């Protein structure tokens, strides 16, 4: 498991492009036949992926970073499949996962495995985990069961639908909030005006970005913004002090996940457009 310690709100302002990318961008996800995991000091989140091919992949604890007998001993996990059909097996129960299906895995789940229906067309499981103080039941969430929130307009180039999977009025969790946003054709902004979350961190996983397209992810303090160039299947880490917004060369989708002391989706601190620099 890779360890990542992010810069604070002062030091990031003097970092080079390469230093910013090495600190706030997660690039090496979705390697075929592997589970890839990154541990960050931002709310002790673990972000990763599983792409099973010829055999099942088992999610195991890292003794060094987690000091646990099994991965979910003191953690909860959110999973969303952005690939082909597959399954997640949790303590011998099989959850068949279509593209964009989600799964909440509660604290205390001991055996977690991932498999693809067709090794030549593998599932691509995105994994996000936070510490948990209580056990909640495992729950499979189909896209049709998510809570859709329609926002934006074509005139503002941000017409989009937010699909809420794990949230205070949906699938219950300790602190994890998770879902994804789909931008409509012709729309490129995922959120603007921007905002911060003083009480929680947020991690974006950008996907459905074409080979010749990309997203500019904006971060930093309102009066000292910077950006990351993001490509398909890459994630960004947003500490509570950093704004997070993105604009692409074409419409795309992204999974958002949050952890912290408040699960209320609207708990955010808006930033007026004239404050941005």
N, C-alpha and C positions, 0 to 999 in steps of 0.2 A: 504494500500500500504506500503510495506516495504521500508525503507530508507537505503541507503548504501553509506558510504563515504570511498573512497579507500585510501590506504596508498600512500605516495609519494615515489620518487625513492631512498631515503635514508632509510626510516623506514622499507620498505619491506624486506631489507636485514637481519634484525634481528628478523623477525617474525617466529614463529613456523609453522609447517605444518597446524595445526588447525587454526591458525590466518590467514594464507594465504588463506585457503579455505573459511573462513567466510568473507574475504574481496573481493576476486577476482572471486569466483565461485558461480554461481546461481544454486542451487540444486533442489529446490522444485517447479518445473514447471510441467504442464500437469496433474493436479489433476482433476479427472473426476467430472463433474458437477460444476466446478469453473472457475472463472477468477483469475489468480494470477499475480500480478504486483510488480515490484521493481523499485524504483527511485534511480538513482545514480548521484552523483555530477560530474561524468565524462561527460562533454558536456551536462549535464541535460537530459541524455537518460532515457527512461523508457523501460524496457524489461519485457515481460510477456507471458502469454499463456491463451487460452480459450479452454475448452473441454466440449462443451455442451452435455448433455445426455437427460434427460426427458423433459427439457424445454430450451427455448432460453436463452442466457446469454447476458446481456446488458453491454456495456463498458461505465462506468461512471467516471466522474472526482472526484478526491480526493480533497476535499476542502482545507485540510491542505497543501499538497505538491504542488498542482497546482493552487489554488485560481482562479478557472475557473468555469463557469456555465455548461460546457460540455467538454468532453475529448479533442476534436480536436478544441477547441476555438482558441488556439494559437499553435497548434501542427499539424504535419503530421505523418502518420502511415504507416508502411509496415507490411503486413501479408503474411505468407506462411503456407499452410496446409501440415503437415507431417503425417496426419492420414487418415481416410476413408473419404467418400464423405460428404460434408456439404455445408453450404451457409453462406455468410456474407451479412447482410441487411444494406445498408447505405442510410438513408433518404428515406425509403420505396422501394428502388430499390434492387432487389435480385441478388447477384452474386454467381452462383453455382461453388463450389470449389472442384476440383478433388485433389488427392494426388499430391503435388509439385506445385499446382497452387499458384500464388501470387496475391496480391491486394495492390494497392497504394490508400490510403485514404487521401485526401487533407485537409488542414486547412479549418475550417468552416463547416465540415460535423457534423451535430448535433446528429443524432440518429444512433448508430452503434450496431448491434446485431449479435450474432453467433448462428448457429443451426447445428445439425447433421441430415443427411438423415435417419440414423438408430441409435437410442439411444444405441443399444447393440454393435454397431461398430462405435464409435464416431469419428468425425473429431478432429484433434488436431491442433489448430491454434497457430502459433508462432507470437508474436507481438513485434514490435520494433518501438519506437517513439522518435522524436526529436522536439525541438521548430522550428516553421516555421514563416517566415515574409511575406509570399505570399501564395495565394491559387492556387493550381493546380487541375485539374479534377481527379476524381476517375478513376482508370484504372485497369481492370482485365488482368492479364498476365498468359497465359498458358505456360507450360514448352516448348512447341513447338515454342512459339513466343519469347523465350529468346535468347540472343546472346551467342552462345557457343564459348568458347575459350579452345583449346586443348593444354595442357602443359605436360611436364615431359616425363619419359620413364620407361619401365619395369626395365632396368638396374639400374636406380637410385631409384627404388621402389616408384615413385611418379607420375605415369601416371594418369592423371585426366582431367576432363572437368569442366570448370568454366561456370556456367550459369548466365549471367548478366540480372537482371530484372529491377531494378530501377537504372539508371545510366545516364550520361550526353548525351549519344547517343540513349537512349531508353526512358523509362517512365520518365517524368520530375518531379523534386521535388526541394525543397529549399536546403536541405543539406543531406537528406537521400540517401545513396547508398546501394543497397541490392541485394543479389542473393544467390546461393548456389553452392557448389563444390561436385562432385561425384568422388571418387577414384575408380579405376578399381581393380578387383581381383588381388592380389599379390602386390599391392601398399599400402603403409602405411603413407608416409610423405605428409602432406597437403601443406607445403611450406618449402623449404630448398634449398638455404640458406635463413635465416630469414631476416626480415626487420622491420622497425618502420614507423610510420606515424606522423611526427612532427605537421602536420596541422589538424589532426583528430583522433578520437578514433575509435576502432574497437571492435565489440562484436561478438563472435562465439557462435552458437548453434549447438552442436554435436548431430547427430541422426543416425539411422540405425546402431547402435552398438549392437552387440549380447549380450545376457544375461551373457555369460561367457567371454566377451571381454571388453576392455577399451582403452582409449586414454591417452597418456602422453602429456599434453599441457605445452609447455615451454614458460616462460615469464621472465620479468626482463630486466636489462641492459645487453648489450653484454658481459661485463666483470664480471657479477655477476648474472648468470642465475639461475632460480629455476623452479620447475614444479608443476603442479596440476594433480592429477589423476581424469579423467573425465569419466563419464558413460553416457549411453543413455539419451537424453533429458535434458542435463545440458549445461549451458552457461558459458562463461568466459568473464570477463571485461578486456579490454586492453587499458590503458591510452596511450597518444601519445608517452610517453617515453619508453614504454615497447615493446619488440619484441613479436611476437606471431607465434608459429609454433607447430605442433603436430605430433606424431607418434602413431599409433594404433597397437594392437595385430592382427588386420585384417583390410581389407578395410572398409570404412565407408563414411558418408557424413556429411557436415556441412553447415549451413547457416551463411554467413558473412554479417554484416551490419555496416555501418560507418556513422558518422556525424561529421561535422566540417566545416572549411572554404574553402575546395577544394574538388570537386567531381571527379576530374580526377583519374581514376582507377589506373594508373601507377605512381601516385604521392606517392612514397615511398622511403625510405632511406635504401638501401641494406646494409647488414652486411656481410663482408667477413668471410669465414669459420675459418680463423686463428685468428679472433677477438673474437670468442666465448670462454667463460670460464664457 
